[in-house]
Amino acid sequence: MSKPYCIFVLSIIFYLPWSNASSWSNWLGPNYTGSIDGADIEPPAAGTEYLQLWVNKIGTGWSSPIVTQGKVILHDRLGGFERVQCLDALTGDKLWEHSFESDYRDNFGMSSGPRSTPGVKNGIIVTHSPNGLVHGISLAGGDVLWKRDLRAEYQSPKGFFGRCSSPLLIGKKAILEVGGEQAGIVAFSLQNGETLWESIPRAADYASCVPFKYKNADLILNFMRDGLIAVDALTGKERFFSSFRSQINASVHAATPLVIGDTVFLSACYELGASVWRLTGENDKSFSSMFTKRWAKKGVLDSHYSTPVYYQGYLFGVHGRQEHRPQLRCIELSSGTVQWSKEGLGAGNLLRVGNKIIFLSETGELILFQAQSKSFDILHRQQVLGRGRAHFAFSEGMLFLRDERRLVSIQISPTNFPNL
């Protein structure tokens, strides 16, 4: 493990109390939107780069790191074993590791490591393996508290690329898309893994569940194989479903539903396109018109796998399939009108901090740009990794990013370090 500038940088950041409010403890962060408000970042001084605090060698996978209470959690794979590692966020030192055998093999020759990002709540980490194993693990010491096998218990399908749904931890529940002939979405007890409820059967895909709480609606949303589904957060009863899927069988829904107040944005490639839905009938007893589709368009912001981010009426995301010259785009949420489009950056993931957006490309380039609709203005760009598709985490002014070989921590705020 390499720790350049570690002593100096820690002297700057160590005084900061590690607050739970700034944790990035689940897929797409504390708001499930890939965005953080109430914070700001700036590009480094001209001619300089953001500092790498530490780097660790890791195994394969597209699971994102998460951060809580000064600890980084990563789920990866080395050889025939999956690992859940807990690291000190400031130094990268390993605090504990739990490993278990994995027999998953990808049919398409992609990574055989985990795709699902862990979640942590109330001192319990929940992981979901591509072969359907779900573990509840103690944050304090790495002990396994409970385990479920979704492949054996629910015949959770492998699909094209294994099981990818990241756990949603709300209240005392761990909620996962399971899919298949027995259940669409299942809620387990966060404490002991017992089944709390099961939604009606629906085919699985690759998006993850998100909460939707607005006025009288307390729901769990997901973009499943056949379309948008909403289930009651307390009981799992299906409250709304509307078909929205590609006519191409070899297709996936991988971008997570993006909730913006009373509005939901869905997007996929494979000739499906994007759509915006708005809550209009939370008191409708039949629930058939709970959400109304406001618009649906192809060729506007078709997300292959990454979830767009939102800021002040506009969406920013990657349009087009990874292998077909994708473009970074800004569109207006209310109309779907394209504001600007930038070619040549490739596919990747986005994270918004205040009025700035960080784009991490598949080739490992970090690009900072202003979250604005009038133009695309790059504030900073820097090579930070090799190739990868994993999302990344932001907490206490630090980014935690990974590729297929390493996990790195980069300090992006404060940004000016004199006379290093």
Secondary structure per residue as TSV (DSSP state, phi and psi in degrees):
chain	resnum	aa	ss	phi	psi
A	1	M	-	360.0	131.5
A	2	S	B	-104.0	138.9
A	3	K	-	-132.9	67.1
A	4	P	T	-64.2	138.0
A	5	Y	T	61.2	17.4
A	6	C	H	-63.7	-42.8
A	7	I	H	-64.7	-45.1
A	8	F	H	-65.6	-46.2
A	9	V	H	-65.4	-40.1
A	10	L	H	-63.4	-31.7
A	11	S	H	-64.6	-24.4
A	12	I	H	-84.3	-40.3
A	13	I	H	-102.0	-11.0
A	14	F	T	-67.3	-25.7
A	15	Y	T	-70.6	-16.6
A	16	L	S	-70.4	123.2
A	17	P	-	-68.3	136.2
A	18	W	-	-83.9	107.6
A	19	S	-	-98.1	143.3
A	20	N	G	-63.4	-28.7
A	21	A	G	-63.3	-26.1
A	22	S	G	-100.5	9.6
A	23	S	-	-68.6	154.1
A	24	W	B	-119.8	77.6
A	25	S	-	-100.6	11.7
A	26	N	S	-162.5	173.9
A	27	W	T	-53.7	127.1
A	28	L	T	65.5	17.5
A	29	G	T	83.5	-174.8
A	30	P	T	-62.7	-24.9
A	31	N	T	-103.8	2.2
A	32	Y	T	61.1	26.5
A	33	T	S	-125.8	-2.5
A	34	G	S	71.9	17.5
A	35	S	E	-131.9	148.8
A	36	I	E	-130.2	127.2
A	37	D	-	-105.3	164.8
A	38	G	S	77.8	14.6
A	39	A	-	-137.1	166.9
A	40	D	-	-149.9	152.3
A	41	I	-	-135.6	154.4
A	42	E	-	-130.5	154.8
A	43	P	-	-67.5	155.3
A	44	P	-	-67.2	167.7
A	45	A	S	-58.5	151.5
A	46	A	T	-52.9	133.1
A	47	G	T	82.6	2.1
A	48	T	-	-118.9	174.2
A	49	E	-	-128.7	160.9
A	50	Y	-	-61.1	145.1
A	51	L	E	-86.1	134.6
A	52	Q	E	-83.8	122.6
A	53	L	E	-83.9	-44.2
A	54	W	E	-158.4	162.3
A	55	V	E	-142.1	135.5
A	56	N	E	-122.1	140.7
A	57	K	E	-72.3	136.7
A	58	I	-	-136.6	177.6
A	59	G	-	-94.2	-165.8
A	60	T	B	-84.2	167.3
A	61	G	-	132.4	165.8
A	62	W	-	-117.1	15.6
A	63	S	-	-69.8	135.5
A	64	S	-	-84.4	150.3
A	65	P	-	-70.2	151.8
A	66	I	E	-126.5	160.5
A	67	V	E	-135.0	132.6
A	68	T	E	-156.3	139.4
A	69	Q	T	50.0	40.2
A	70	G	T	75.2	17.0
A	71	K	E	-126.0	142.8
A	72	V	E	-107.0	130.7
A	73	I	E	-111.3	132.3
A	74	L	E	-136.7	135.8
A	75	H	E	-109.5	118.0
A	76	D	E	-141.5	-170.8
A	77	R	E	-141.0	134.6
A	78	L	E	-124.9	113.5
A	79	G	T	60.5	-125.9
A	80	G	T	-92.4	15.4
A	81	F	E	-128.5	136.8
A	82	E	E	-90.0	149.0
A	83	R	E	-129.2	145.8
A	84	V	E	-117.0	115.6
A	85	Q	E	-109.2	145.0
A	86	C	E	-119.7	123.3
A	87	L	E	-123.1	152.3
A	88	D	E	-71.3	125.4
A	89	A	T	-67.2	-28.7
A	90	L	T	-82.7	-30.7
A	91	T	T	-117.2	-20.0
A	92	G	-	82.6	0.0
A	93	D	-	-66.3	139.0
A	94	K	E	-76.3	128.1
A	95	L	E	-93.7	-39.6
A	96	W	E	-164.4	167.3
A	97	E	E	-147.0	138.0
A	98	H	E	-122.7	130.9
A	99	S	E	-128.6	155.6
A	100	F	E	-154.8	154.5
A	101	E	E	-67.1	146.1
A	102	S	-	-134.2	132.0
A	103	D	-	-108.0	11.9
A	104	Y	-	-69.7	135.3
A	105	R	-	-132.3	131.2
A	106	D	-	-81.8	130.6
A	107	N	T	-69.7	-20.0
A	108	F	T	-107.9	10.4
A	109	G	S	74.5	14.5
A	110	M	S	-80.8	-173.7
A	111	S	-	-59.4	136.9
A	112	S	-	-94.5	9.5
A	113	G	S	-83.3	175.4
A	114	P	-	-65.9	145.4
A	115	R	-	-105.7	-27.8
A	116	S	S	-78.7	138.5
A	117	T	-	-88.9	132.4
A	118	P	-	-63.4	165.3
A	119	G	E	-129.7	153.7
A	120	V	E	-136.9	135.9
A	121	K	E	-158.0	141.3
A	122	N	T	52.4	36.3
A	123	G	T	77.1	12.8
A	124	I	E	-124.4	126.5
A	125	I	E	-94.4	135.1
A	126	V	E	-118.1	127.6
A	127	T	E	-121.3	156.4
A	128	H	E	-135.2	115.0
A	129	S	-	-85.6	156.6
A	130	P	T	-64.5	-17.9
A	131	N	T	-93.7	8.8
A	132	G	S	93.7	5.1
A	133	L	E	-80.8	132.9
A	134	V	E	-118.2	128.3
A	135	H	E	-119.8	139.8
A	136	G	E	-105.0	118.5
A	137	I	E	-125.4	138.6
A	138	S	E	-68.6	127.7
A	139	L	T	-65.9	-33.2
A	140	A	T	-66.5	-42.9
A	141	G	T	-137.2	-2.3
A	142	G	-	85.9	11.6
A	143	D	-	-74.7	140.5
A	144	V	E	-78.0	121.1
A	145	L	E	-92.8	-32.1
A	146	W	E	-163.5	165.3
A	147	K	E	-150.5	139.5
A	148	R	E	-131.8	145.9
A	149	D	E	-114.8	97.9
A	150	L	H	-70.5	-27.5
A	151	R	H	-67.4	-44.5
A	152	A	H	-76.0	-39.8
A	153	E	H	-83.9	-35.8
A	154	Y	H	-119.2	-0.7
A	155	Q	-	54.2	40.3
A	156	S	-	-54.8	123.0
A	157	P	-	-72.9	148.0
A	158	K	-	-71.0	-34.0
A	159	G	T	66.7	-157.2
A	160	F	T	-75.6	-38.9
A	161	F	T	-132.7	31.6
A	162	G	-	79.8	-179.5
A	163	R	-	-83.5	129.2
A	164	C	-	-123.3	-10.7
A	165	S	-	-62.7	125.8
A	166	S	-	-83.4	141.5
A	167	P	-	-68.0	138.4
A	168	L	E	-103.0	118.3
A	169	L	E	-108.4	109.6
A	170	I	E	-136.2	140.9
A	171	G	T	58.6	-125.0
A	172	K	T	-110.8	25.7
A	173	K	E	-121.0	147.0
A	174	A	E	-113.2	116.8
A	175	I	E	-113.2	131.1
A	176	L	E	-136.4	143.4
A	177	E	E	-72.9	124.2
A	178	V	-	-108.3	-53.3
A	179	G	-	78.3	161.0
A	180	G	S	110.9	-163.8
A	181	E	S	-85.4	-4.6
A	182	Q	S	-106.5	-36.0
A	183	A	-	-162.6	147.4
A	184	G	S	-86.0	-56.2
A	185	I	E	-125.3	141.2
A	186	V	E	-130.2	138.8
A	187	A	E	-107.9	128.2
A	188	F	E	-112.0	154.7
A	189	S	E	-66.9	127.5
A	190	L	T	-63.4	-32.0
A	191	Q	T	-74.7	-44.5
A	192	N	T	-132.3	0.8
A	193	G	-	82.7	1.7
A	194	E	-	-66.1	149.2
A	195	T	E	-72.6	126.8
A	196	L	E	-100.4	-40.8
A	197	W	E	-160.9	161.1
A	198	E	E	-133.4	132.7
A	199	S	-	-81.6	169.7
A	200	I	-	-65.5	157.1
A	201	P	-	-59.6	133.9
A	202	R	-	-146.5	147.6
A	203	A	-	-70.3	139.8
A	204	A	-	-82.5	159.4
A	205	D	-	-139.9	-140.0
A	206	Y	S	-122.6	1.5
A	207	A	-	-80.2	165.2
A	208	S	-	-112.8	154.8
A	209	C	-	-70.4	146.5
A	210	V	E	-135.9	153.2
A	211	P	E	-80.7	150.1
A	212	F	E	-135.7	104.4
A	213	K	E	-123.8	109.8
A	214	Y	E	-150.6	121.5
A	215	K	T	53.7	-118.1
A	216	N	T	-90.9	0.6
A	217	A	E	-93.5	122.7
A	218	D	E	-127.2	92.6
A	219	L	E	-127.8	164.8
A	220	I	E	-115.6	126.4
A	221	L	E	-108.0	149.4
A	222	N	E	-154.5	154.6
A	223	F	E	-101.7	86.7
A	224	M	-	-85.2	-175.2
A	225	R	S	-57.7	-38.2
A	226	D	S	-97.9	-10.5
A	227	G	E	151.9	-160.7
A	228	L	E	-82.0	128.4
A	229	I	E	-125.2	142.1
A	230	A	E	-130.3	125.4
A	231	V	E	-120.5	154.9
A	232	D	E	-65.4	129.5
A	233	A	T	-66.0	-26.6
A	234	L	T	-88.6	-32.1
A	235	T	T	-119.5	-19.5
A	236	G	-	82.4	0.6
A	237	K	-	-65.6	133.3
A	238	E	E	-69.8	125.0
A	239	R	E	-105.1	-24.8
A	240	F	E	-157.9	142.6
A	241	F	E	-150.4	137.8
A	242	S	E	-142.3	131.4
A	243	S	E	-66.9	131.6
A	244	F	-	-158.5	93.9
A	245	R	-	-151.9	160.3
A	246	S	-	-74.1	149.5
A	247	Q	S	-81.0	-7.4
A	248	I	-	-86.9	122.8
A	249	N	S	-64.9	-42.8
A	250	A	S	-80.6	69.0
A	251	S	-	-141.9	162.0
A	252	V	-	-139.6	153.0
A	253	H	-	-107.2	107.4
A	254	A	-	-114.7	-26.7
A	255	A	S	-74.0	133.0
A	256	T	-	-71.1	143.1
A	257	P	-	-55.4	133.2
A	258	L	E	-103.6	115.1
A	259	V	E	-94.3	127.2
A	260	I	E	-130.8	91.9
A	261	G	T	64.7	-116.1
A	262	D	T	-95.8	12.9
A	263	T	E	-119.6	146.7
A	264	V	E	-127.3	132.2
A	265	F	E	-109.9	128.9
A	266	L	E	-119.8	148.2
A	267	S	E	-159.0	145.2
A	268	A	E	-157.9	161.5
A	269	C	T	-87.2	-150.1
A	270	Y	T	61.5	41.1
A	271	E	T	64.1	25.7
A	272	L	T	-98.8	-55.5
A	273	G	E	93.7	-162.5
A	274	A	E	-112.3	158.5
A	275	S	E	-151.9	153.1
A	276	V	E	-121.8	130.3
A	277	W	E	-120.9	144.6
A	278	R	E	-129.5	138.6
A	279	L	E	-68.4	123.5
A	280	T	-	-131.0	-13.4
A	281	G	-	-139.5	53.6
A	282	E	T	-67.3	-15.5
A	283	N	T	-103.1	5.1
A	284	D	-	-73.5	115.4
A	285	K	T	-65.7	-27.4
A	286	S	T	-83.4	-20.4
A	287	F	-	62.5	7.2
A	288	S	T	-69.5	-22.9
A	289	S	T	-120.7	28.4
A	290	M	S	-57.4	-45.3
A	291	F	E	-114.5	138.6
A	292	T	E	-113.6	131.9
A	293	K	E	-75.4	118.3
A	294	R	E	-85.4	-39.8
A	295	W	E	-159.2	155.8
A	296	A	E	-144.8	126.6
A	297	K	E	-142.2	145.0
A	298	K	S	-96.8	151.1
A	299	G	S	75.8	16.7
A	300	V	S	-104.0	-61.0
A	301	L	S	-148.8	79.6
A	302	D	-	-93.2	108.3
A	303	S	B	-88.8	122.5
A	304	H	S	-72.3	-51.9
A	305	Y	S	-146.7	-23.8
A	306	S	-	-88.3	146.6
A	307	T	-	-90.3	128.3
A	308	P	-	-64.8	167.0
A	309	V	E	-117.5	158.2
A	310	Y	E	-119.1	144.4
A	311	Y	E	-157.4	118.2
A	312	Q	T	48.0	52.6
A	313	G	T	92.7	0.8
A	314	Y	E	-131.8	150.8
A	315	L	E	-110.0	141.5
A	316	F	E	-125.4	125.5
A	317	G	E	-165.7	-176.4
A	318	V	E	-101.1	122.7
A	319	H	E	-100.8	125.2
A	320	G	B	105.2	159.0
A	321	R	-	-70.3	149.9
A	322	Q	T	-55.9	-35.8
A	323	E	T	-92.6	3.2
A	324	H	S	-122.2	47.1
A	325	R	-	53.6	64.3
A	326	P	-	-66.7	162.2
A	327	Q	E	-126.8	143.2
A	328	L	E	-82.4	129.5
A	329	R	E	-136.2	158.5
A	330	C	E	-123.4	129.9
A	331	I	E	-130.0	156.7
A	332	E	E	-80.4	130.0
A	333	L	T	-64.0	-42.8
A	334	S	T	-68.2	-28.9
A	335	S	T	-121.3	-20.8
A	336	G	-	80.5	10.0
A	337	T	-	-73.2	130.3
A	338	V	E	-72.7	128.7
A	339	Q	E	-94.8	-44.4
A	340	W	E	-155.4	161.6
A	341	S	E	-146.4	135.6
A	342	K	E	-126.0	121.6
A	343	E	E	-93.1	165.5
A	344	G	S	89.2	0.5
A	345	L	S	-99.2	-12.2
A	346	G	-	79.5	-172.8
A	347	A	S	-85.4	167.6
A	348	G	E	167.1	-166.7
A	349	N	E	-121.3	155.5
A	350	L	E	-124.5	149.5
A	351	L	E	-143.7	127.4
A	352	R	E	-103.6	132.5
A	353	V	E	-123.1	110.5
A	354	G	T	60.6	-126.1
A	355	N	T	-100.7	22.5
A	356	K	E	-128.9	152.0
A	357	I	E	-123.3	135.8
A	358	I	E	-103.9	125.0
A	359	F	E	-112.0	124.0
A	360	L	E	-110.2	112.1
A	361	S	E	-78.7	164.0
A	362	E	T	-61.4	-22.9
A	363	T	T	-89.3	4.3
A	364	G	S	87.4	16.2
A	365	E	E	-92.8	131.3
A	366	L	E	-96.1	126.0
A	367	I	E	-125.5	124.3
A	368	L	E	-102.7	128.2
A	369	F	E	-142.6	161.9
A	370	Q	E	-75.3	136.7
A	371	A	-	-82.1	84.3
A	372	Q	-	-141.5	153.8
A	373	S	S	-92.3	-18.2
A	374	K	S	-77.0	-30.4
A	375	S	-	-164.3	164.1
A	376	F	-	-102.3	109.8
A	377	D	-	-120.6	114.0
A	378	I	E	-77.2	127.9
A	379	L	E	-95.1	-29.8
A	380	H	E	-166.0	145.3
A	381	R	E	-141.3	144.2
A	382	Q	E	-158.9	134.5
A	383	Q	E	-78.7	121.2
A	384	V	-	-121.8	-19.9
A	385	L	-	-145.3	177.2
A	386	G	S	-91.9	-155.7
A	387	R	S	-73.6	146.6
A	388	G	-	178.4	167.5
A	389	R	-	-124.7	2.6
A	390	A	-	-71.8	145.8
A	391	H	-	-71.4	-177.7
A	392	F	-	-143.4	173.6
A	393	A	E	-124.0	150.8
A	394	F	E	-127.5	130.0
A	395	S	E	-160.7	135.3
A	396	E	T	51.1	42.0
A	397	G	T	77.6	7.9
A	398	M	E	-118.5	145.8
A	399	L	E	-103.9	142.2
A	400	F	E	-123.4	115.3
A	401	L	E	-132.0	154.0
A	402	R	E	-141.6	155.9
A	403	D	-	-123.2	-151.0
A	404	E	S	-86.2	-0.2
A	405	R	S	-130.3	-21.8
A	406	R	E	-151.2	155.2
A	407	L	E	-116.9	128.7
A	408	V	E	-125.1	152.1
A	409	S	E	-116.2	131.8
A	410	I	E	-127.6	131.8
A	411	Q	E	-87.0	120.6
A	412	I	-	-118.1	-2.6
A	413	S	S	-162.0	125.1
A	414	P	S	-66.6	157.2
A	415	T	-	-105.4	-16.9
A	416	N	-	-103.0	116.0
A	417	F	-	-118.3	109.0
A	418	P	T	-75.0	137.4
A	419	N	T	53.1	47.6
A	420	L	-	-71.8	360.0
